[in-house]
Amino acid sequence: MFDNLLPALALMLVLEGALPLLLPKVWRDTFARLISFNDGQLRFMGLLSIVVGLIGLLLVS
């Protein structure tokens, strides 16, 4: 499991860096909207992200 952890983290950084590199205005606008959310909305977005990620992992493994 730990053999895959560093490549997974590296891939995450590549994917997260793609939007600010390719579409900086879209990224900035999206980030501005995110910081205006209250704590409950941010927690829900985090939970949704985790659930979608886990479903994706289940589908590819």
Secondary structure, 3 states (H helix, E strand, C coil): CHHHHHHHHHHHHHHHHHHHHHCHHHHHHHHHHHHCCCHHHHHHHHHHHHHHHHHHHHHHC
